Amino acid sequence: MGTDKRPLAVLVSSTFAFTICFAIWMMFAVLGIPIKAKLGLNETEFGLLVATPVLSGALVRVPLGIWTDRFGGRIVFLALMLACAVPIWLIAYATQYWHFLVLGLFVGLAGGLFSVGTPYVARWFGKERRGFAMGVFGAGNSGAALTKFVAPAIIAAFGWQGLPKVYAVVMVATALLFWLGTYSDPAHKTPSGAGFAGQMRVLKDPRVWRYCQYYSVVFGGYVALALWMTKYYVGEYGFGIKQAALLAACFSLPGGVLRALGGWISDRFGAHKVTWAVMWVCWVCFFILSYPQTTMSVKTVGGAVDLHLGLGPVVFTLLLFVVGVAMAIGKASVFRFIADDFSDNIGAVSGVVGLAGGLGGFILPIMFGAVLDLTGVRSSAFMLLYGTVCVSLVWMHFSFKPQASPAAAPPLRKAA
């Protein structure tokens, strides 16, 4: 950066703003629990409620990424934060299920800010530090843990209606702080001749779709679990909402904060090696977490012996922590792929890949609820995630040749 302090100011301000936006995007992870009790929702309806903001946050990522390339990240970032404040406030006055779903779609716009901030921050740094900078910005995912720390206390003090009001005020204040702490550089905009169709030609590249699948696991799975785990602890282990949210934060916090570490590791060892290792760690953890609470009677020579097999809350939380660390590193490594392969079109590509990740975060909670309603087995959520990781491992195995070092990047560009 030399003597130019603008890159650091942009990185710090953007990361703070994204953290707040992500916390608000994940608000239904906690807010949804009293709403579920108030409206008498089943598990599938609850899954749709918490996932609705994720849907809109995913769908807007492609146009937001393109607008960032064309108009600059600073103005798009500010406009989107201010636009979200009103629907957030109105949630306090919602009384019916469809009210929450419609307003949740507008709240979800806050989640689209990732595809704005990623190219905005990346273009302030050289290629050798871009992975780390993008990882630091992506650490704003820790907002999922932040909302688990503060939302239960706000609900306890002011009722569930108080949470959206507080978050709306915080959103406006954050937007103003972001504007005061950031800068614009006209050189970072895509030339006006590069229209929508021109930028979207990247969709013909098979690498984009491959990265979409990886990101749907490491980010989509992270979002889905961040939304689902508070309720999981309440139902599986009988904790109150405060204790459940705190334990769920043991997954959400490393899953966000350590993304910066993932950026540094990806810079050092290469995106392929890091992503491959992440998928294997998740595969092992999800296999263990998938095992349901089981009681069996074993006949022995001395008579029947009753056995109980299942994860206690301590071991369960430790495994979730490991998954959170792995997903944090994986989110950064996937975007290191993008920064290396599509440095001239980061906004459009990150928007497409972010869309895939967001759609994963939308579909999975609904599937969690539907399978739970169908089977009554809570660990079925991890069975689904185990399957998605298997797909990624198989795809990576057949898509890449063994990489001897990060310097072996050129073959990646020829991978099918």
Residue, then its C-alpha position, 0 to 999 in steps of 0.5 A: m500500500g506504500t504511503d496510501k492509507r486509502p486501501l486500509a481505510v476501505l478494508v476496515s470500513s467495508t468489513f465493519a459494515f459487512t459484519i453489521c449487514f450480515a448480522i441483520w441478514m441472519m436475524f431470523a436465526v434468533l428472531g424466528i424462534p419466538i415467531k415460530a411459537k407465536l404463529g404455531l409454525n411447523e419445521t418446514e414453515f420455520g425453515l422457509l421463514v429463516a431462509t427467505p432473506v437468504l433467497s433475495g440476498a442470493l438473487v441480487r448478487v449477480p446484478l449487484g456485482i455487475w453494478t459494482d463493476r460499472f458504478g463503483g462499490r462505494i455508492v452501491f454499498l451505501a444505497l443498498m444499506l439505506a434501502c434495507a432500513v425501512p423493511i427491517w423496521l416494519i418487521a416489528y409490526a408484522t402479524q401474519y406469516w406472509h408479512f414476515l416472508v415478504l419483509g424478509l425478502f427485502v431484508g435479504l438485500a443486505g446479504g447481497l452486499f458481499s458481491v459489492g464489497t468483494p470486488y470493491v475491496a479487492r481492487w484496492f490491493g495488489k494480486e499478492r495481497r488480494g486473497f488476504a484482503m478478501g479474506v479479511f472482508g469476508a470475515g464479516n460473516s462473523g456477523a452471524a455470531l454477533t446476532k447470536f450474542v446480541a439478539p437474545a439480549i435485545i429480545a429479553a429486554f424489549g420483546w421480539q418487536g424491539l429487535p428489528k427496530v434496533y437493527a434498523v437504526v443500527m443499519v442507518a448509522t452503519a451506512l453513514l459511518f461507511w460513507l465517511g470512512t471509504y473512498s472511490d477510485p474511477a480506475h476501478k470501474t469497468p469501462s462503459g463499453a462492457g455491457f451486461a451481455g459482455q460481462m455475463r459471457v463468463l457463464k460459458d466458462p466451466r470453471v465458474w460452475r465448478y466454483c459455484q458448487y464448491y461455494s454452495v457447500v462452504f458458504g451455503g452450508y455455513v449460512a444454513l447451519a448458522l440459521w438452524m443451529t440455535k433451534y437445533y440446540v433448543g430441540e436436541y438438548g433442551f437449552g434455552i434460547k440464550q444458551a442455545a444461541l451462545l453455543a451456536a455462535c461457537f460455529s458461526l464465529p470461527g466460520g466468519v472471523l477465520r476467513a482472513l486466515g483462509g485468505w492467507i493460507s490460500d495465498r501461500f499454498g494455492a486455492h486448489k490444495v486448500t479447498w481440497a483439504v477443507m472438503w475432506v475435513c467437512w466430509v469426516c465431521f458431517f459423517i460423525l454429526s449425521y449419527p442420530q441419538t440411538t438406544m439399543s438393547v444388546k443380548t449378552v450371556g449375562g442378559a440384555v445390556d442397554l446402550h445409548l449412542g449419540l453425541g453430547p453437547v460438548v462433542f457436538t459443539l467441538l465438531l461444529f467448531v471444526v466445521g466452522v473453521a474449515m468453512a471459513i478457510g474454504k470460503a476464502s479459498v474459493f474466492r482466491f480461485i476467482a481472483d486468480d482466474f477472473s481478475d478483470n471481471i471479479g464483480a460479475v463472477s463473484g456475483v454468480v458464485g455468490l448467487a450459488g452459495g446464497l441459493g444453497g443457504f436458502i434451499l438447505p434450511i427448507m430441506f432441513g425442516a422438510v426432512l425433519d418433519l418427514t423423519g423426526v431425526r434432527s441429525s438428518a440435516f447433517m446427512l444432507l450436508y454430507g451428501t453435498v460434500c461428497v459431490s464436491l470431492v468427486w467433482m474436484h477429483f475429476s476436474f483437477k490434476p495433482q498440483a505440486s505447488p501454487a505455481a502450478a496455476p496455469p493447468l487450472r485454467k485448462a481444467a474441464 
